[in-house]
């Protein structure tokens, strides 16, 4: 059965399952934790426990039992590159705010030197820029409003200088940041704080790659080993006073073959939908999914390796076929013949 037909029936089955579920209990403002969980699990594949942690944090805040003197929640997301840590936060922003980019994102890899701590709290009195209170923080996206929480993402937090991390201690502990000039402050008490990190992920990926080459796999033992390696790396890196201020640490799973196949199908499905909007019908055979997965899946690179392979092996020949087509609408078929992916 062709890939697209397979995907169509799977979507119908999913819709039927959702329809059969009992109505969830809603809070006064209409928040539905089950709906949020379904939405995030649709976008972030193979990370159900990470989605559960985020839904749990949002649910606690919506009930109103979170500590009023701290941020709504602070969650550390740890795991290999390309498994969906940053994308999960973007999807939370899409669900709780106006879109996936409606959040305050701080790229911590750009704050690798000690003096960059001033870019968070502003220049102290007597230094250039102290009166203007320049800061990387977007106050509107952090403080939110009565019906819209703020969302802050500290991306790749382990790459920042230690002094930058120390500048965040007060934010995580009291939910407030007083700027260095002493005249203004930013409140994080109506915002969700997410931190991402790749600590321990390289060792886990190397182990997983070695297991794949030896062609053996013990799921329970492998998962436990993965979790322990990452957690140990996190606890060794962060100072206890910093680590102790984080509400929850979530370890993302490295991709296995099953998740890689699901991600491949999702990425190809997204390509098909984009082409459909441009009057191009693309039928993709199941053999293409297997081909892309074999060529592009590597535990070290996660979904990014699959996207690169789809771009070079499938998107490029599709683009060439569309550009050389003599008339529209264009109908294409992608399949694998004699070990080569062809688009006709």
C-alpha positions as CSV (number, residue, x, y, z in Angstrom):
1,X,0.0,0.0,0.0
2,X,1.4,3.4,-0.9
3,X,2.7,5.6,1.9
4,X,0.1,8.3,1.5
5,X,-2.8,5.9,1.7
6,X,-1.2,4.4,4.8
7,X,-0.9,7.8,6.4
8,X,-4.5,8.6,5.5
9,X,-5.9,5.5,7.2
10,X,-3.7,6.1,10.3
11,X,-5.0,9.6,10.6
12,X,-8.6,8.3,10.4
13,X,-7.9,5.7,13.2
14,X,-6.3,8.4,15.3
15,X,-9.4,10.6,14.8
16,X,-11.7,7.8,15.8
17,X,-9.7,7.1,19.0
18,X,-9.8,10.8,19.9
19,X,-13.6,10.8,19.4
20,X,-14.0,7.7,21.6
21,X,-12.2,9.3,24.5
22,X,-14.3,10.6,27.4
23,X,-14.5,14.4,27.7
24,X,-11.7,15.7,29.9
25,X,-12.2,17.8,33.0
26,X,-11.6,21.4,32.2
27,X,-10.5,24.3,34.5
28,X,-12.5,27.4,34.8
29,X,-10.6,29.1,32.0
30,X,-11.2,26.1,29.6
31,X,-7.8,24.5,29.7
32,X,-7.9,20.9,28.5
33,X,-4.7,18.9,29.5
34,X,-5.7,16.0,27.3
35,X,-6.0,18.3,24.2
36,X,-2.6,19.8,25.0
37,X,-1.1,16.4,25.4
38,X,-2.5,15.2,22.0
39,X,-1.3,18.4,20.3
40,X,2.2,18.1,21.6
41,X,2.5,14.4,21.0
42,X,1.5,14.9,17.4
43,X,4.3,17.4,16.9
44,X,7.0,15.8,19.0
45,X,7.3,12.1,18.2
46,X,8.6,9.4,20.5
47,X,8.9,11.6,23.6
48,X,5.7,10.9,25.5
49,X,7.2,11.2,29.0
50,X,8.7,14.7,28.1
51,X,5.3,15.8,26.9
52,X,3.7,14.5,30.1
53,X,6.1,16.5,32.1
54,X,5.3,19.7,30.3
55,X,1.5,19.1,30.5
56,X,2.0,18.4,34.2
57,X,3.7,21.8,34.7
58,X,1.1,23.7,32.7
59,X,-1.7,21.9,34.6
60,X,-0.3,22.8,38.0
61,X,0.0,26.4,37.0
62,X,-3.6,26.5,35.6
63,X,-5.0,25.1,38.8
64,X,-3.3,28.0,40.6
65,X,-1.3,25.9,43.2
66,X,2.1,26.9,42.0
67,X,4.3,29.0,44.3
68,X,3.2,32.6,43.7
69,X,6.8,33.9,44.6
70,X,8.5,31.9,41.8
71,X,8.0,31.3,38.0
72,X,5.0,29.2,37.1
73,X,7.4,26.3,36.4
74,X,11.1,25.8,35.5
75,X,11.9,22.7,33.5
76,X,15.3,21.5,32.2
77,X,15.0,19.5,29.0
78,X,18.1,17.3,28.4
79,X,18.9,14.9,25.5
80,X,20.6,14.4,22.2
81,X,20.5,16.9,19.4
82,X,17.6,16.7,17.0
83,X,15.1,14.9,19.2
84,X,12.7,17.9,19.7
85,X,13.7,19.8,22.9
86,X,13.5,23.3,21.4
87,X,10.6,22.3,19.2
88,X,8.6,21.1,22.2
89,X,9.0,24.6,23.8
90,X,7.9,26.2,20.5
91,X,4.8,24.0,20.3
92,X,4.0,25.0,23.9
93,X,4.2,28.7,22.8
94,X,1.9,27.9,19.9
95,X,-0.6,26.3,22.2
96,X,-0.5,28.9,25.0
97,X,0.4,32.1,23.1
98,X,-0.1,33.3,19.5
99,X,2.4,31.1,17.7
100,X,5.6,29.0,17.9
101,X,7.9,32.0,17.8
102,X,6.0,34.0,20.4
103,X,8.4,33.4,23.2
104,X,11.6,34.9,24.6
105,X,14.5,32.8,23.4
106,X,18.0,33.3,24.8
107,X,20.7,31.6,22.8
108,X,23.1,30.7,25.7
109,X,25.9,29.6,23.3
110,X,26.3,33.3,22.5
111,X,27.0,34.1,26.2
112,X,30.1,32.0,26.5
113,X,32.2,34.7,28.2
114,X,31.9,36.3,31.6
115,X,31.2,39.8,30.6
116,X,28.1,38.7,28.7
117,X,26.3,38.4,32.1
118,X,25.6,42.1,31.7
119,X,23.5,41.4,28.6
120,X,20.8,39.8,30.9
121,X,20.7,42.3,33.8
122,X,22.0,45.4,31.9
123,X,25.1,47.5,32.4
124,X,25.7,48.6,36.0
125,X,25.7,52.3,37.1
126,X,28.6,54.2,35.6
127,X,28.9,52.1,32.5
128,X,27.7,52.9,29.0
129,X,24.1,51.9,28.5
130,X,23.2,51.7,32.2
131,X,20.4,54.4,31.9
132,X,18.9,52.7,28.9
133,X,18.6,49.3,30.7
134,X,19.4,47.3,27.7
135,X,18.8,43.6,28.2
136,X,18.3,40.5,26.0
137,X,15.0,39.8,27.8
138,X,11.7,40.7,26.0
139,X,9.6,42.0,28.9
140,X,6.3,41.6,27.1
141,X,6.9,38.0,26.2
142,X,8.1,37.2,29.7
143,X,5.5,38.9,31.8
144,X,2.5,38.0,29.6
145,X,-0.9,39.1,30.7
146,X,-4.0,38.0,32.7
147,X,-5.0,35.4,30.1
148,X,-1.6,34.7,28.5
149,X,1.4,33.4,30.3
150,X,5.0,34.3,29.3
151,X,7.4,31.7,28.0
152,X,11.2,31.9,28.3
153,X,13.6,29.5,26.6
154,X,17.3,29.3,27.6
155,X,18.6,27.3,24.7
156,X,21.8,25.1,25.2
157,X,22.3,26.4,28.7
158,X,25.5,24.5,29.3
159,X,27.4,26.6,26.7
160,X,27.0,29.8,28.8
161,X,29.7,31.1,31.1
162,X,29.3,30.2,34.8
163,X,28.7,33.8,35.7
164,X,25.8,33.9,33.3
165,X,24.2,30.9,35.0
166,X,24.7,32.6,38.4
167,X,22.8,35.6,37.1
168,X,19.8,33.3,36.7
169,X,19.7,32.0,40.2
170,X,17.6,34.9,41.5
171,X,15.2,34.5,38.5
172,X,14.7,30.7,39.3
173,X,14.4,31.3,43.0
174,X,12.2,34.4,43.3
175,X,10.8,34.9,39.8
176,X,12.2,38.4,39.5
177,X,15.2,40.1,37.9
178,X,16.2,43.6,39.0
179,X,18.2,45.3,36.4
180,X,21.7,46.4,37.3
181,X,20.8,50.1,37.3
182,X,18.4,49.4,40.2
183,X,15.5,51.3,38.6
184,X,13.6,48.5,36.8
185,X,12.8,44.9,37.2
186,X,11.3,42.1,35.1
187,X,8.8,39.6,36.7
188,X,9.0,36.0,35.7
189,X,6.2,34.9,38.0
190,X,3.7,34.6,35.2
191,X,6.0,32.7,32.9
192,X,7.2,29.2,32.2
193,X,10.9,28.8,32.1
194,X,12.5,26.1,29.9
195,X,16.2,25.3,29.7
196,X,17.6,22.9,27.1
197,X,20.9,21.0,27.2
198,X,22.8,18.4,25.3
199,X,24.8,17.2,28.3
200,X,25.7,13.5,28.2
201,X,24.1,13.1,24.8
202,X,27.3,12.4,22.9
203,X,28.2,9.4,25.0
204,X,24.7,8.0,24.7
205,X,24.7,8.4,21.0
206,X,28.1,6.7,20.6
207,X,26.8,3.8,22.7
208,X,23.6,3.5,20.6
209,X,25.6,3.7,17.4
210,X,27.8,0.8,18.6
211,X,24.7,-1.3,19.5
212,X,23.2,-0.7,16.1
213,X,26.4,-1.9,14.4
214,X,26.5,-5.1,16.6
215,X,22.8,-5.6,15.8
216,X,21.6,-6.2,19.3
217,X,19.3,-4.2,21.5
218,X,18.0,-4.5,25.1
219,X,15.3,-1.8,25.4
220,X,14.9,-1.7,29.2
221,X,18.6,-1.9,30.0
222,X,19.4,0.6,27.2
223,X,16.8,3.1,28.4
224,X,18.0,2.9,32.0
225,X,21.6,3.3,31.0
226,X,20.7,6.3,28.8
227,X,18.8,8.1,31.7
228,X,21.6,7.4,34.2
229,X,24.4,8.7,31.9
230,X,22.6,11.9,31.1
231,X,21.5,12.6,34.7
232,X,25.0,12.0,36.0
233,X,26.4,14.4,33.4
234,X,23.8,17.1,34.4
235,X,24.5,16.8,38.1
236,X,28.2,17.0,37.5
237,X,28.0,20.1,35.4
238,X,25.6,22.3,37.3
239,X,26.3,23.7,40.8
240,X,24.0,22.2,43.4
241,X,22.4,25.6,44.1
242,X,21.5,26.0,40.4
243,X,20.3,22.5,39.9
244,X,18.2,22.6,43.1
245,X,16.2,25.6,41.8
246,X,14.9,23.7,38.8
247,X,11.4,22.1,39.3
248,X,11.9,19.1,37.0
249,X,14.6,17.6,34.8
250,X,13.3,15.7,31.8
251,X,15.6,13.4,29.8
252,X,14.6,12.9,26.2
253,X,15.0,9.5,24.6
254,X,17.5,9.0,21.8
255,X,15.9,8.0,18.5
256,X,15.4,4.4,17.9
257,X,14.4,2.8,14.5
258,X,10.7,3.0,15.3
259,X,10.8,6.7,16.1
260,X,13.1,7.4,13.1
261,X,10.5,5.8,10.8
262,X,7.7,7.9,12.3
263,X,9.7,11.1,11.9
264,X,10.6,10.2,8.3
265,X,6.9,9.7,7.5
266,X,6.0,13.0,9.2
267,X,8.7,15.0,7.3
268,X,7.7,13.4,4.0
269,X,4.1,14.1,4.8
270,X,4.9,17.8,5.4
271,X,6.7,18.0,2.1
272,X,3.7,16.4,0.3
273,X,1.3,19.0,1.9
274,X,3.6,21.9,0.9
275,X,3.7,20.7,-2.7
276,X,-0.1,20.2,-2.7
277,X,-0.5,24.0,-1.9
278,X,1.5,24.6,-5.1
279,X,-0.7,22.4,-7.3
280,X,1.8,19.5,-7.2
281,X,0.6,16.0,-6.3
282,X,3.3,13.8,-5.0
283,X,2.7,10.1,-4.4
284,X,5.4,8.5,-2.2
285,X,6.0,4.8,-2.1
286,X,6.8,3.0,1.1
287,X,10.1,2.1,-0.3
288,X,11.1,5.7,-0.2
289,X,10.6,5.8,3.6
290,X,12.8,2.8,4.1
291,X,15.4,4.3,1.7
292,X,15.5,7.7,3.5
293,X,15.6,6.0,7.0
294,X,18.6,3.8,6.0
295,X,20.5,6.7,4.4
296,X,19.7,9.4,6.9
297,X,19.2,8.0,10.4
298,X,22.1,8.3,12.8
299,X,21.5,8.5,16.6
300,X,24.1,11.3,16.8
301,X,22.0,13.7,14.6
302,X,18.4,12.6,15.3
303,X,15.8,14.2,13.1
304,X,18.2,16.7,11.5
305,X,20.0,13.9,9.7
306,X,16.7,12.6,8.3
307,X,15.8,16.1,7.1
308,X,19.1,16.5,5.3
309,X,18.6,13.2,3.6
310,X,15.0,14.1,2.5
311,X,16.3,17.4,1.2
312,X,19.1,15.9,-1.0
313,X,17.5,12.6,-2.0
314,X,13.8,13.5,-2.4
315,X,13.2,17.3,-2.4
316,X,15.9,18.1,-4.9
317,X,14.6,15.7,-7.7
318,X,11.0,16.7,-7.0
319,X,12.0,20.4,-7.4
320,X,13.7,19.5,-10.7
321,X,10.7,17.6,-11.9
322,X,8.4,20.5,-11.1
323,X,10.6,23.1,-12.8
324,X,10.9,21.0,-16.0
325,X,7.2,20.1,-16.1
326,X,5.4,21.3,-19.3
327,X,2.0,21.9,-17.7
328,X,0.2,22.2,-14.4
329,X,-1.1,20.7,-12.2
330,X,1.9,18.3,-11.9
331,X,1.5,14.7,-10.7
332,X,4.7,13.0,-9.5
333,X,5.5,9.6,-8.1
334,X,8.6,8.8,-5.9
335,X,9.8,5.3,-5.6
336,X,13.0,3.3,-5.2
337,X,14.3,1.3,-8.2
338,X,17.5,-0.7,-8.3
339,X,18.7,1.0,-5.1
340,X,18.1,4.6,-6.4
341,X,15.3,7.0,-5.5
342,X,13.5,8.2,-8.7
343,X,10.8,10.8,-9.3
344,X,8.6,10.3,-12.3
